[in-house]
């Protein structure tokens, strides 16, 4: 039976209103064709169906927190949002790490009210797909530190690098260097800046580029992911 309610388990039907949005996006996901075969069928049934179920419930739950039925119906007819849900679903199905899945989900939900054009949203989805959890944690730690810029807890460059090395990379300086090189030189999301910090005079610290701030605005809800 081809019914919108088929998208979510019966017990969730009265709790989540986002199934119409999700159903429209499913048709854009290239699961058929070259991927069809006995081996893929075994893999899909053993794990990916569950991932898909969890993902559609997560989107439905978050949309239900923000919108009523009429607004969700509008989203269901929005081609840009449908494309973003389809793109995000492909990436979500490839990942199991909660940090990456939360970043993808946040981007999708934040995109409904963001003025950022679609190409940036798609670009940032691709970034999340390419990034490891180390990349996302590094961005999160930089964001948290910038929130403290007016306080005595704010860490300038050398102290912050030590903190990141110990708390994000567990002492692996080579990995930290690689990740920060990718965030700075390859993706252009973070940079070093020198400014007066309170009464401490000019200090060097990490901050986000304009592109990086757009990325942060889309992948964070509240203060963490």
VOGU-3710 file (C-alpha; in Angstrom, 3 decimals, decimal comma):
1> xxxxxxxxxx> 0,000/0,000/0,000  1,488/3,324/-1,074  0,645/5,433/1,954  2,579/8,253/3,628  2,274/6,375/6,915  4,374/3,543/5,487  7,426/5,740/5,996  7,398/5,433/9,795  6,447/2,719/12,249  2,766/2,856/13,345
11> xxxxxxxxxx> 3,602/3,801/16,905  5,348/6,957/15,702  2,545/8,067/13,397  0,884/10,443/15,832  4,150/11,901/17,122  5,933/12,985/13,953  4,686/15,131/11,120  7,727/15,156/8,856  7,046/11,950/6,927  5,661/13,789/3,886
21> xxxxxxxxxx> 8,920/15,701/3,488  10,931/12,548/3,801  8,822/10,558/1,358  9,330/13,142/-1,346  13,089/12,970/-0,923  13,341/9,188/-1,093  12,656/9,139/-4,803  15,823/11,164/-5,417  18,150/8,704/-3,690  19,977/6,491/-6,213
31> xxxxxxxxxx> 19,549/3,131/-4,482  18,392/1,331/-7,599  20,365/0,526/-10,718  23,974/-0,483/-10,203  23,519/-1,016/-6,493  20,828/-3,635/-6,914  22,106/-7,144/-6,386  22,155/-10,004/-3,985  25,138/-8,759/-2,002  23,730/-5,273/-1,572
41> xxxxxxxxxx> 20,348/-6,701/-0,664  21,941/-8,641/2,201  23,807/-5,559/3,418  20,755/-3,354/3,132  18,463/-5,676/5,033  21,030/-6,265/7,762  21,743/-2,643/8,587  20,768/0,109/6,222  17,031/-0,310/6,607  17,456/0,364/10,320
51> xxxxxxxxxx> 19,654/3,379/9,623  17,065/4,723/7,210  14,304/4,237/9,757  16,300/6,012/12,468  17,195/8,863/10,123  13,659/9,530/8,934  12,406/9,456/12,522  15,107/11,930/13,558  14,124/14,358/10,788  10,419/13,917/11,544
61> xxxxxxxxxx> 10,981/14,536/15,256  12,997/17,729/14,736  10,611/19,118/12,127  7,687/18,438/14,467  9,359/20,550/17,155  9,571/23,557/14,836  6,537/23,407/12,568  2,858/22,611/12,481  1,149/20,515/9,803  0,628/23,359/7,345
71> xxxxxxxxxx> 4,269/24,472/7,411  5,519/20,904/7,073  3,233/20,534/4,057  4,921/23,593/2,529  8,328/22,031/3,115  7,083/18,864/1,444  6,472/20,902/-1,719  9,771/22,784/-1,557  12,090/21,292/-4,183  15,241/22,749/-2,651
81> xxxxxxxxxx> 14,472/21,240/0,735  13,569/17,922/-0,858  16,946/17,863/-2,589  18,720/18,667/0,659  16,909/15,873/2,510  17,804/13,433/-0,276  21,479/14,487/-0,247  21,645/14,349/3,536  20,062/10,893/3,619  22,713/9,458/1,310
91> xxxxxxxxxx> 25,433/10,792/3,617  23,637/9,744/6,801  23,268/6,172/5,576  27,048/5,965/5,142  27,784/7,067/8,703  27,324/5,616/12,157  29,113/8,214/14,316  26,663/10,231/16,399  28,689/13,439/16,031  28,551/13,357/12,232
101> xxxxxxxxxx> 24,893/12,339/12,163  24,000/15,188/14,517  25,892/17,673/12,324  24,009/16,461/9,230  20,679/16,631/11,043  21,394/20,111/12,390  22,262/21,332/8,914  19,020/19,997/7,454  16,863/21,494/10,205  18,702/24,830/10,323
111> xxxxxxxxxx> 18,468/25,093/6,532  14,696/25,567/6,750  15,202/29,086/8,121  18,654/29,920/6,793  19,083/32,583/4,075  22,226/30,813/2,851  21,829/29,717/-0,757  21,452/26,049/-1,626  24,928/25,639/-3,127  26,503/26,484/0,221
121> xxxxxxxxxx> 24,233/24,027/2,018  25,197/21,297/-0,437  28,881/22,240/-0,125  28,715/21,988/3,660  26,987/18,611/3,490  29,875/17,420/1,355  32,319/18,791/3,932  30,646/16,834/6,719  30,785/13,733/4,543  34,530/14,216/4,022
131> xxxxxxxxxx> 35,351/15,225/7,583  36,222/12,914/10,439  34,897/13,384/13,941  38,250/15,060/14,705  37,452/17,847/12,240  34,043/18,453/13,784  35,351/18,337/17,355  38,088/20,820/16,456  35,521/23,218/15,012  33,369/22,766/18,115
141> xxxxxxxxxx> 36,267/23,523/20,469  37,159/26,660/18,515  33,543/27,811/18,676  33,373/27,212/22,419  36,597/29,146/22,958  35,356/32,110/20,911  32,263/32,234/23,121  34,643/32,923/26,032  36,518/35,763/24,346  35,359/38,297/26,945
151> xxxxxxxxxx> 36,238/36,066/29,888  39,420/34,990/31,641  38,797/31,447/30,417  39,509/32,392/26,787  42,612/30,631/25,471  44,986/32,313/23,047  46,930/30,447/20,386  49,620/28,502/22,268  47,438/27,519/25,224  44,543/26,654/22,949
161> xxxxxxxxxx> 46,740/24,459/20,748  47,885/22,578/23,839  44,290/22,180/24,989  43,184/20,904/21,576  46,129/18,509/21,366  45,317/16,968/24,736  41,521/17,001/24,650  40,709/16,374/20,989  43,708/14,528/19,564  44,909/12,764/22,719
171> xxxxxxxxxx> 48,503/13,859/22,190  48,766/13,002/18,475  50,432/16,172/17,142  50,774/14,820/13,600  47,045/14,150/13,313  46,240/17,562/14,764  48,490/19,196/12,192  46,847/17,338/9,327  43,308/18,154/10,452  44,048/21,840/11,016
181> xxxxxxxxxx> 45,807/22,108/7,667  42,686/20,745/6,002  40,406/23,094/7,923  42,599/26,103/7,128  44,315/25,699/3,767  42,063/23,173/2,025  38,569/24,106/3,188  39,231/27,669/4,300  37,014/27,438/7,387  39,388/28,626/10,120
191> xxxxxxxxxx> 42,187/31,160/10,322  44,573/32,767/12,812  43,827/36,284/13,983  45,680/38,794/16,144  43,576/41,244/18,164  43,546/42,938/21,579  42,029/40,534/24,115  40,765/42,411/27,135  43,677/43,769/29,158  46,124/41,267/27,714
201> xxxxxxxxxx> 47,047/43,290/24,635  47,345/41,829/21,151  47,013/38,056/21,162  46,895/35,463/18,413  44,007/32,991/18,346  41,939/30,788/16,071  38,686/32,073/14,615  36,402/31,310/11,674  36,561/32,760/8,202  33,358/34,128/6,659
211> xxxxxxxxxx> 32,859/30,742/4,999  33,601/28,979/8,268  31,037/31,054/10,132  28,379/30,064/7,590  29,326/26,438/8,147  29,140/26,806/11,928  25,773/28,560/11,753  24,308/25,601/9,870  25,766/22,645/11,768  25,206/23,815/15,328
221> xxxxx> 22,004/23,906/17,335  22,648/25,470/20,746  26,342/25,237/21,625  27,432/21,710/20,760  27,047/18,880/18,285
//
